[in-house]
Amino acid sequence: MDRRQFLASAATLGVSAIWAGRAAAASRVAWREDRALYPQGVASGDPDDHSVILWTRRPFDQGDRHALTVEVASDPGFNHVVAGKRVPVLGAADWTCRALVGGLKPATEYWYRFSDDTGAGSRVGRTITAPGASDPRPVRFAFVSCNSVNEGAQNAYRRMIWEDERAPADQKLGFVLHLGDFIYEVVEYPDEVSHRYARTVYDLGRIPDGRKVGNFHVPTTLEGYRHVYQAHINDPDIQDARAYWPFVAIGDNHEFSWQGWQSFIKYGGKPEPAQRLRVAANQAWWEYVPSRARKASGSALDQFDPPVVADVPIETFDDDGFGTEPNNRIAIASLTAYRNLRYGKHVDLILTDFHSYNAADPTDRPEAQALDSGEYPVLPQEWLEIVDGGRDFDGGKPPATIEVGDKSIANYRKDEPAYTMLGREQKAWLKARLTASTATWKIWGATNGTLDARTDPQNLPEGLVPAKWPGKGFGVFPGVDFSGAFAERAEIYDLVRDQKVSGFVTVSGDRHSFWAGYAAPKLPPAGFDPVGLSFITGSISAPGMAEATEYAKASALSPLFVRKVEGAAPETTVNLTMKRGVRAALEYASSGDIVKARALTNPDVAPHVEFVDMAGHGYSVVTAGPEAIDTEFVCIVRPIVKATTPDGGPLRYRVSHSAKLWQPGEPPKLEQRVIEGDAKLSV
């Protein structure tokens, strides 16, 4: 890309453009670091092989517009400055500042900094450009999700930096992929809730004009979201990680609203239209997360310029479940985050948005309540498949009624379209990217988990639960993620198979747990024909299912989730429940003998799962080369307090999953290696 093309592309993105010169010289800026004036530090995002977006925040007490000088150098001492320019910083953008620097060399380390007119400067940031499209070297990156500053410590970032600083040059990370829940918009106040589980609730300040929902407070305005972003980025470990690597980010649900979708919010009752809040959430994300996401407000170089919308009822929907109300469409279109980035010869990174275009959850309907007795922790898989498929179920022959045990209701979905999380346009784009990519590995950043979480309640001992299991077979753990979009997921996987797409891999977050396995359109008894690999990373700090069950009221089914022995730490038996079945989990809960437990494995429960740890926190590292791909899970101890050592504290385990590149039509094969620690309930 030449300079003219670069400037045009920068205008499309809406960022200030800087072109690196051919000659380098020592900095002439009288820079002196003053981190207090740049309270959220610096960051970089979405590098390609010649450019990267740089970011900082510099609040000013007076005026509504100022300028900063940004410098980019090939050395940390800024003796070889390759680019520099004055760029605007506006109060209308909450004093955030971003610049797209082009003309850089591929696969190269650079340093950058900002300074104001007095010479007061930001900390120095480090970034790395992507390798060129023909670069044959392996690509190595980390993927993460779910950093809750309110309820945890961000020790995983400290561990990640510590290891990378000591890694050989060919083992260093090129970027960090953040798969969402960068913030948690649901904030607890420590004077109201001092602890949850064994976690201290840390003070993030008061959300301006916040709304109280149970024990949480949530934003109702742009200023509220801005407050939450600042509170998260103020964490020193998050701030250090953003200054050390370029981040590639895609939002999940908490960047808008925990149980929200499209422009709806929902707090325990009826969904509420919230078009203005959706625009505010999009604007705050754009202001605080440097990316190549496309805003709809034109080529303004320094601010979001939000559209004016109204919170009006959204009552009509198209054939994909998308609200046709104009304010809803405008609010969603204010920011388009799905995009792809190329890293060398081997990686095409394809990112999708699961919360802007998705239809309403078909299981969250009043009609469905009659089918769930509440006595089992899972729901019958056949019921979920019927309501997911809508009128397309069973080749367009959905049943007139849904029968679960001795209960029967009219099939309220038989005349409605199949559920979608991707939406029409985004799904078409995803399919086109997958089939057109020439990279060795097509890595889909799917944000929500793609691997089925199910078990075999039909094999529970008689009498353990008073009511007989009402399903015909397997039960699925409820929760809104992509594993429950049975038809749409199979549609994507069938495309991969039919179009002979090679090297297909999904990477996800959101579940607060580590998973490794296979992308398969169906599971036994329907068959098992994997078309790719799937990985889910544990949360950076947010608590998950395993932690919650440790504090839940004991019941007859508790052994399926946790084993408690006096004087010992709780053990996460739900890993066995999901990977090996209920008999294996009950055996281990009773005897503590993993050999006996494994001997009772039901092979049809989870042939798609090689590893699951519902108590996992940390990060995952992908190494993608010409012949193989490896995903390493780095699991830290539960991050309830900030680590006191430079390495971020001890590890629980480090486990590698590698696979050689398979040919289309052949099943992939993962090879597992426990490098350190104990993961006996997960493997």
C-alpha positions in Angstrom: 0.0 0.0 0.0 1.4 3.4 -1.0 1.0 6.6 1.0 -2.0 7.8 -0.9 -3.9 4.6 -0.5 -3.0 4.5 3.2 -4.3 8.0 3.8 -7.6 7.1 2.1 -8.0 4.0 4.2 -7.2 5.9 7.4 -10.0 8.4 6.5 -12.4 5.5 6.1 -11.6 4.2 9.6 -11.8 7.7 11.0 -8.3 8.0 12.5 -5.5 10.5 12.2 -2.9 9.2 9.7 0.8 9.3 10.1 3.2 8.0 7.4 6.6 6.7 8.4 9.5 8.3 6.6 12.4 6.5 5.0 15.0 8.2 7.2 15.2 7.9 11.0 16.5 10.6 13.3 16.8 11.2 17.0 13.7 12.7 18.7 13.6 16.5 18.9 10.7 16.5 21.4 11.4 17.6 24.9 9.5 14.6 26.3 9.4 13.8 30.0 7.2 11.1 31.3 4.3 12.1 33.4 2.0 9.2 33.8 -0.4 11.1 36.1 -1.5 13.2 33.1 -2.1 10.0 31.0 -4.0 8.0 33.6 -5.0 5.1 31.3 -1.6 4.7 29.8 -1.1 3.8 26.1 -2.2 1.0 23.8 -2.0 -0.2 20.3 -4.3 -2.3 18.2 -5.1 -4.2 15.0 -1.6 -4.3 13.4 -1.2 -5.2 9.8 2.0 -5.7 7.9 2.7 -2.0 7.5 0.5 -0.1 10.0 -0.9 -0.1 13.5 -3.3 2.0 15.5 -1.9 3.9 18.6 -4.0 5.2 21.5 -3.8 7.2 24.7 -6.0 9.3 26.9 -4.9 12.8 28.0 -7.6 14.7 29.9 -7.4 18.5 29.9 -9.0 20.8 32.5 -9.9 23.6 30.0 -11.0 23.8 26.4 -12.5 21.1 24.3 -9.7 20.5 21.8 -6.0 20.2 22.1 -3.1 18.4 20.3 -0.6 15.8 21.2 2.6 14.8 19.5 2.9 11.1 18.8 6.3 9.6 18.0 7.2 6.1 16.7 10.8 4.8 16.9 12.6 1.6 16.1 14.4 1.8 19.5 13.1 2.4 23.1 15.4 5.4 23.5 13.8 7.2 20.5 17.2 7.8 18.8 15.7 6.5 15.6 12.3 8.1 15.2 10.6 6.9 12.0 7.3 8.8 12.3 5.9 11.8 14.2 3.0 14.1 14.0 0.7 16.3 16.0 -2.7 14.7 16.4 -6.0 16.1 17.9 -7.4 15.1 21.2 -11.0 16.1 22.0 -13.2 16.4 25.0 -16.0 15.0 22.8 -14.0 11.7 22.6 -13.5 11.7 26.4 -9.9 13.0 25.7 -9.0 9.7 24.0 -6.6 10.0 21.1 -5.8 7.5 18.3 -3.6 7.6 15.3 -2.9 5.1 12.5 0.7 4.9 11.7 1.6 3.5 8.2 4.7 2.9 6.2 6.2 0.6 8.8 8.1 -2.6 8.2 6.4 -5.9 8.6 7.0 -8.2 11.6 9.0 -5.4 13.3 9.0 -4.1 16.9 8.4 -0.4 17.4 8.1 2.0 20.4 5.8 4.9 20.7 4.9 7.8 23.0 2.7 10.8 23.2 3.5 14.3 24.6 1.6 17.6 25.1 2.7 21.1 24.2 4.6 21.4 27.5 6.6 18.2 26.8 4.7 16.2 29.5 4.6 12.7 28.1 2.9 9.4 28.3 4.6 6.2 29.2 6.4 4.5 26.3 4.5 1.8 24.6 5.7 -1.1 22.5 4.0 -2.6 19.5 4.7 -5.1 16.7 3.5 -5.1 13.1 2.1 -8.2 11.5 4.2 -10.3 9.2 3.6 -10.0 5.4 1.2 -12.3 3.7 4.0 -14.4 2.2 6.0 -14.6 5.5 6.5 -18.4 6.2 7.4 -18.0 9.9 5.0 -19.4 12.5 2.6 -17.0 14.1 2.4 -16.9 17.9 -0.3 -15.1 19.8 -2.3 -15.3 23.1 -6.0 -15.2 23.4 -7.9 -14.1 26.5 -11.3 -13.0 27.7 -13.2 -11.8 30.8 -11.2 -9.5 33.0 -13.3 -8.5 36.0 -11.4 -5.9 37.9 -14.4 -5.6 40.3 -14.0 -9.1 41.6 -10.5 -10.3 40.8 -6.9 -9.7 40.2 -5.4 -9.6 36.7 -2.4 -11.8 37.5 -2.6 -13.6 34.2 -1.4 -10.5 32.3 1.5 -10.3 34.7 2.4 -13.9 34.1 2.1 -13.4 30.3 4.4 -10.4 30.3 6.9 -12.1 32.6 7.1 -15.2 30.4 7.3 -13.2 27.1 10.2 -11.0 28.4 12.2 -14.2 29.0 11.2 -16.1 25.9 13.5 -16.7 22.9 12.9 -14.4 20.0 11.0 -17.0 18.0 8.8 -17.8 21.0 7.6 -14.3 21.7 4.0 -13.3 21.2 3.1 -11.1 18.2 -0.2 -9.8 19.6 -3.0 -10.5 22.2 -6.4 -11.4 20.9 -9.1 -10.3 23.4 -12.3 -12.1 22.8 -14.6 -9.9 24.9 -15.8 -8.9 28.3 -12.9 -6.5 28.5 -15.2 -4.6 30.9 -18.0 -5.8 33.2 -20.7 -3.2 33.1 -22.3 -4.8 36.1 -20.5 -3.2 39.0 -20.8 -4.0 42.7 -20.1 -1.4 45.4 -18.0 -2.7 48.3 -19.9 -0.8 50.9 -23.0 -2.7 49.7 -21.4 -6.1 48.8 -18.0 -6.6 50.4 -17.4 -10.1 49.1 -18.8 -12.6 46.6 -17.7 -16.2 47.2 -14.3 -15.8 48.7 -13.5 -12.8 46.6 -13.1 -9.2 47.8 -15.2 -6.7 45.9 -12.8 -4.0 44.8 -13.9 -0.4 44.5 -14.4 0.9 41.0 -16.0 4.1 42.1 -19.6 5.2 41.5 -21.1 4.9 38.0 -22.5 8.3 37.0 -26.3 8.1 36.9 -26.1 4.3 37.4 -29.1 2.0 37.6 -29.3 -0.4 40.5 -30.2 -4.0 39.5 -30.1 -6.4 42.5 -26.6 -6.2 43.9 -25.2 -4.5 40.8 -25.1 -1.1 39.3 -25.1 -0.6 35.5 -24.5 2.3 33.2 -27.4 4.3 31.7 -25.4 6.9 29.8 -22.2 7.3 27.8 -20.5 8.7 30.9 -21.3 5.6 32.8 -19.6 3.3 30.2 -16.6 5.7 30.1 -16.3 5.4 33.9 -16.3 1.6 33.7 -13.6 1.5 31.0 -11.4 3.9 32.9 -11.8 1.8 36.1 -10.8 -1.4 34.2 -7.8 0.2 32.4 -6.6 1.8 35.6 -5.6 -1.7 36.7 -1.8 -1.8 36.4 -1.6 -5.2 34.9 -4.2 -4.5 32.2 -2.4 -1.2 31.5 1.0 -2.8 31.3 -0.3 -5.5 28.9 -1.8 -2.9 26.6 1.5 -1.0 26.6 3.5 -4.1 25.9 1.6 -5.8 23.0 -0.8 -4.7 20.3 -4.3 -6.0 21.1 -6.9 -7.3 18.7 -10.3 -7.0 20.3 -13.9 -7.9 19.7 -16.7 -7.2 22.2 -18.9 -9.7 23.9 -22.1 -9.1 26.0 -20.7 -7.1 29.0 -19.4 -4.3 26.7 -23.1 -3.5 26.3 -25.4 -5.4 28.7 -25.1 -8.8 30.5 -28.4 -10.2 29.1 -28.8 -7.8 26.2 -28.9 -8.4 22.5 -29.3 -6.0 19.6 -30.6 -2.9 21.3 -32.5 -4.7 24.1 -31.5 -4.8 27.7 -33.1 -7.2 30.2 -32.8 -7.3 33.9 -34.8 -10.2 35.2 -38.1 -9.2 33.5 -39.4 -8.1 30.2 -36.8 -6.9 27.6 -36.6 -3.1 27.3 -35.7 -1.1 24.2 -32.4 0.7 24.7 -31.2 2.1 21.4 -29.5 5.1 23.0 -27.7 2.9 25.4 -26.5 0.6 22.6 -25.0 3.7 20.8 -23.4 4.8 24.0 -21.8 1.4 24.6 -20.5 1.3 21.0 -19.1 4.8 21.3 -17.3 4.0 24.6 -15.8 0.8 23.1 -14.6 2.7 20.1 -13.1 5.4 22.3 -11.2 3.0 24.6 -10.3 0.0 22.4 -8.0 0.9 19.5 -9.2 -1.2 16.5 -10.1 -1.1 12.8 -13.8 -1.5 13.6 -15.9 0.7 11.3 -18.0 3.5 12.7 -20.9 4.8 10.7 -20.3 8.5 11.4 -18.0 9.2 8.4 -14.4 10.2 8.1 -14.0 12.4 11.2 -10.5 11.7 12.4 -10.9 12.3 16.1 -14.4 11.4 17.5 -17.3 8.9 17.2 -20.0 11.4 16.3 -22.9 9.2 17.5 -26.2 9.0 15.7 -29.3 10.4 17.4 -31.7 7.6 18.2 -34.7 7.2 20.5 -35.7 4.4 22.9 -38.9 3.2 21.2 -40.5 -0.3 21.2 -39.0 -2.9 18.8 -42.0 -5.0 17.9 -41.4 -6.3 14.3 -38.6 -8.5 13.2 -37.3 -9.7 9.9 -36.8 -13.4 8.9 -33.5 -13.5 10.9 -35.1 -12.2 14.1 -33.5 -8.7 13.6 -35.6 -5.8 14.8 -36.8 -3.7 11.9 -37.5 -0.6 14.0 -35.3 2.1 12.4 -33.7 3.3 15.7 -32.6 -0.3 16.4 -31.0 -0.6 12.9 -29.2 2.8 13.3 -28.0 2.0 16.8 -26.5 -1.4 15.8 -25.0 0.1 12.6 -23.2 2.8 14.5 -20.3 0.4 14.9 -19.4 -2.7 12.8 -16.8 -4.7 14.7 -16.6 -8.0 12.7 -13.5 -8.0 10.6 -10.5 -10.1 9.6 -6.7 -9.6 9.9 -4.0 -11.5 8.0 -0.8 -12.6 9.8 1.8 -14.0 7.5 1.3 -17.0 5.3 -0.3 -19.1 7.9 -3.0 -17.2 9.8 -6.2 -15.5 8.7 -7.9 -14.2 11.9 -11.7 -13.9 11.4 -13.6 -12.1 14.1 -17.4 -12.1 14.6 -19.9 -10.3 16.8 -22.4 -12.6 18.6 -24.5 -9.9 20.3 -25.3 -7.2 17.8 -27.3 -9.2 15.3 -28.5 -12.2 17.2 -32.2 -13.1 17.5 -33.9 -13.4 20.9 -33.1 -16.6 22.7 -35.9 -19.1 21.9 -35.5 -20.9 25.1 -36.1 -17.8 27.2 -39.8 -17.6 26.4 -42.8 -18.1 28.8 -44.0 -21.1 26.8 -40.7 -22.9 27.6 -41.1 -22.7 31.3 -43.7 -25.4 31.3 -41.1 -27.9 30.1 -38.4 -27.4 32.7 -39.1 -29.0 36.1 -36.1 -27.4 37.6 -35.0 -30.7 39.1 -32.1 -31.3 36.7 -29.1 -29.0 36.0 -29.4 -29.8 32.3 -32.2 -29.7 29.7 -33.1 -32.4 27.1 -31.0 -31.9 24.0 -33.9 -32.9 21.7 -36.1 -30.1 23.1 -33.4 -27.5 22.6 -32.8 -28.7 19.0 -36.5 -28.3 18.2 -36.8 -24.8 19.5 -33.4 -23.8 17.9 -34.4 -25.1 14.5 -37.8 -23.5 14.2 -39.6 -24.2 11.0 -36.4 -25.7 9.5 -36.1 -28.5 12.0 -36.0 -32.0 10.6 -35.7 -30.8 7.1 -38.6 -28.4 7.3 -40.9 -30.8 9.2 -41.0 -29.6 12.8 -43.3 -31.4 15.2 -46.6 -29.8 16.1 -45.9 -30.4 19.8 -42.9 -30.6 22.0 -43.0 -33.5 24.4 -40.7 -33.8 27.4 -41.4 -36.7 29.7 -45.1 -36.5 30.5 -45.4 -32.9 29.5 -46.5 -31.6 26.2 -46.9 -28.1 24.7 -47.6 -26.7 21.3 -44.4 -26.1 19.3 -44.3 -22.4 19.6 -41.4 -22.3 17.1 -42.7 -24.4 14.3 -43.6 -21.3 12.1 -40.6 -19.2 13.1 -37.1 -19.1 11.5 -34.1 -20.9 12.9 -32.3 -19.1 15.6 -29.3 -17.1 14.6 -26.5 -15.5 16.6 -24.6 -14.2 13.5 -27.4 -12.5 11.5 -27.8 -12.6 7.8 -25.1 -10.2 6.6 -22.4 -11.2 9.1 -23.0 -14.9 8.4 -22.6 -14.3 4.6 -19.5 -12.4 5.3 -18.1 -15.2 7.5 -18.8 -17.8 4.9 -17.1 -15.8 2.2 -14.0 -15.2 4.3 -13.7 -18.9 5.2 -14.0 -20.1 1.6 -11.8 -17.4 0.1 -8.9 -17.5 2.6 -5.5 -18.7 1.3 -3.9 -18.9 4.8 -2.9 -22.2 6.2 -5.0 -21.7 9.3 -8.5 -20.1 9.2 -8.8 -19.1 12.9 -12.4 -18.0 13.8 -12.5 -15.7 16.8 -16.0 -16.8 17.9 -16.1 -15.1 21.3 -18.8 -17.4 22.7 -18.0 -21.1 23.3 -18.6 -23.4 20.3 -18.1 -26.8 22.1 -21.2 -28.6 23.4 -21.5 -28.8 27.2 -23.6 -31.9 27.9 -23.8 -35.0 30.0 -25.9 -38.2 30.4 -28.5 -37.8 33.1 -30.2 -40.9 31.8 -27.4 -42.8 33.5 -28.0 -41.4 37.0 -28.7 -43.9 39.7 -32.4 -44.5 40.1 -33.8 -42.5 43.0 -31.0 -39.9 43.2 -33.4 -37.4 41.7 -37.1 -37.9 42.7 -38.4 -37.2 39.2 -37.4 -39.4 36.3 -35.1 -37.8 33.7 -37.7 -36.6 31.1 -35.4 -36.5 28.1 -34.8 -39.2 25.5 -31.1 -39.1 25.9 -28.4 -36.5 26.6 -28.9 -33.3 28.6 -27.3 -29.9 27.7 -26.1 -27.4 30.3 -28.2 -24.2 29.6 -26.6 -20.9 28.7 -26.6 -18.6 25.7 -23.5 -19.3 23.7 -22.8 -20.6 20.2 -22.9 -24.2 21.3 -26.7 -23.8 21.6 -27.1 -22.5 18.1 -27.3 -26.1 16.8 -28.5 -25.3 13.3 -26.4 -22.3 12.6 -23.3 -23.9 13.9 -23.9 -27.0 11.8 -24.5 -24.7 8.8 -21.0 -23.2 9.2 -19.3 -26.6 9.8 -21.1 -28.2 6.9 -19.8 -25.3 4.7 -16.3 -26.1 5.9 -16.7 -29.7 5.0 -18.5 -29.2 1.7 -16.1 -26.5 0.4 -13.1 -28.4 1.6 -11.9 -25.6 3.8 -8.6 -26.7 5.4 -7.0 -25.7 8.7 -10.3 -24.6 10.3 -10.0 -23.6 14.0 -12.3 -21.8 16.4 -11.0 -19.9 19.4 -13.4 -18.6 22.1 -13.8 -17.2 25.5 -16.8 -16.2 27.7 -17.2 -19.6 29.5 -14.6 -18.8 32.2 -13.2 -22.3 31.6 -10.6 -24.1 29.4 -11.8 -26.4 26.7 -10.0 -28.2 23.8 -11.7 -30.4 21.2 -13.2 -30.8 17.8 -15.5 -28.7 15.7 -18.3 -31.2 14.8 -21.7 -30.5 13.3 -23.3 -33.3 15.3 -22.6 -35.7 18.2 -23.7 -39.2 19.0 -26.2 -40.7 18.6 -26.5 -38.6 15.4 -22.9 -39.3 14.4 -19.5 -37.6 14.8 -17.6 -36.1 11.9 -15.3 -33.3 13.0 -14.2 -30.7 10.5 -11.8 -28.7 12.6 -10.5 -27.8 16.1 -12.0 -25.8 18.8 -10.4 -24.1 21.9 -11.9 -22.0 24.7 -9.8 -20.0 27.1 -10.3 -19.6 30.8 -11.2 -16.2 32.1 -8.5 -13.8 33.1 -10.2 -13.2 36.5 -14.0 -13.5 36.3 -15.5 -16.3 38.5 -17.1 -19.3 36.8 -19.4 -22.3 37.3 -16.9 -24.3 39.4 -16.4 -21.5 41.9 -20.1 -20.9 42.2 -20.9 -24.5 42.9 -18.4 -24.6 45.7 -20.6 -22.1 47.5 -24.0 -23.5 46.4 -26.4 -25.3 48.8 -25.6 -29.0 48.9 -28.0 -31.4 47.2 -28.1 -35.0 45.9 -26.6 -33.7 42.6 -23.7 -31.7 44.2 -21.2 -34.6 43.6 -21.7 -34.0 39.8 -20.1 -30.6 40.3 -17.7 -30.6 43.2 -16.0 -33.0 45.6 -15.5 -31.7 49.1 -13.4 -33.6 51.6 -12.6 -32.0 55.0 -9.1 -30.6 55.1 -8.7 -30.6 51.3 -9.4 -28.1 48.6 -12.7 -28.6 46.6 -12.2 -30.6 43.4 -14.1 -29.8 40.2 -16.0 -33.0 39.4 -18.2 -31.2 36.8 -15.2 -31.6 34.5 -15.8 -35.4 34.6 -19.5 -34.9 34.3 -19.1 -33.0 31.0 -16.2 -35.1 29.6 -16.9 -38.6 30.9 -20.5 -38.7 32.1 -22.3 -38.8 35.4 -21.1 -42.3 36.5 -17.4 -41.2 36.3 -18.1 -38.0 38.3 -20.1 -39.8 41.0 -17.3 -42.5 41.3 -14.6 -39.9 41.8 -16.8 -37.8 44.2 -17.2 -41.0 46.3 -13.7 -42.6 46.1 -11.3 -40.0 44.9 -9.9 -42.7 42.5 -9.3 -41.2 39.1 -8.5 -44.5 37.5 -11.8 -46.0 38.6 -13.6 -42.8 37.5 -12.1 -43.0 34.0 -13.0 -46.6 33.7 -16.7 -45.6 33.9 -16.4 -43.1 31.0 -19.4 -43.0 28.6 -17.6 -42.5 25.2 -20.7 -41.0 23.6 -21.0 -38.1 26.0 -18.1 -36.0 24.7 -16.1 -37.5 21.8 -15.6 -33.9 20.8 -13.8 -32.9 24.1 -10.2 -33.6 24.9 -9.9 -31.2 27.8 -12.3 -29.3 30.0 -11.6 -27.3 33.2 -14.6 -25.4 34.5 -12.3 -23.8 37.2 -9.7 -22.5 34.8 -8.2 -19.0 34.9 -5.4 -17.7 32.7 -4.7 -17.5 29.0 -4.0 -19.5 26.0 -1.1 -19.3 23.5 -1.5 -20.4 19.8 1.5 -21.2 17.6 0.4 -21.7 14.0 3.0 -22.9 11.5 3.1 -24.5 8.1 2.5 -28.0 9.2 0.9 -27.9 12.7 -0.9 -25.8 15.2 -0.5 -25.8 19.0 -2.6 -24.3 21.7 -1.2 -24.1 25.2 -3.4 -23.5 28.2 -1.6 -21.5 30.9 -3.7 -21.9 34.1 -3.0 -19.7 37.1 -4.3 -20.2 40.6 -7.6 -18.6 41.3 -6.9 -14.8 41.1 -8.8 -13.6 44.1 -5.8 -11.5 45.4 -3.1 -9.6 43.5 0.1 -11.6 43.1 3.1 -10.2 45.0 5.8 -11.7 42.8 6.8 -10.4 39.3 5.8 -13.6 37.6 2.1 -13.2 38.5 2.1 -16.0 41.0 2.2 -19.8 40.7 0.6 -21.9 37.9 -1.9 -24.7 38.4 -0.9 -26.4 35.1 0.4 -25.9 31.6 -1.2 -28.2 29.0 -0.5 -28.3 25.3 -2.8 -29.5 22.5 -1.2 -29.8 19.0 -2.4 -31.1 15.7 -0.8 -31.7 12.3 -2.5 -30.0 9.4 -5.1 -32.4 8.1 -6.5 -32.7 4.6 -10.1 -31.8 3.9 -12.3 -34.8 4.4 -9.9 -36.2 7.0 -10.6 -35.9 10.8 -8.1 -33.7 12.7 -6.3 -35.4 15.6 -5.2 -33.6 18.8 -2.2 -34.7 20.7 -2.3 -33.7 24.4 0.7 -33.1 26.6 0.7 -32.0 30.3 3.8 -29.9 30.6 3.5 -29.1 34.2 1.0 -29.3 37.1 -2.0 -31.5 37.8 -4.9 -31.6 35.4 -6.2 -35.1 36.1 -9.9 -34.2 36.2 -9.6 -32.3 32.9 -7.7 -34.8 30.6 
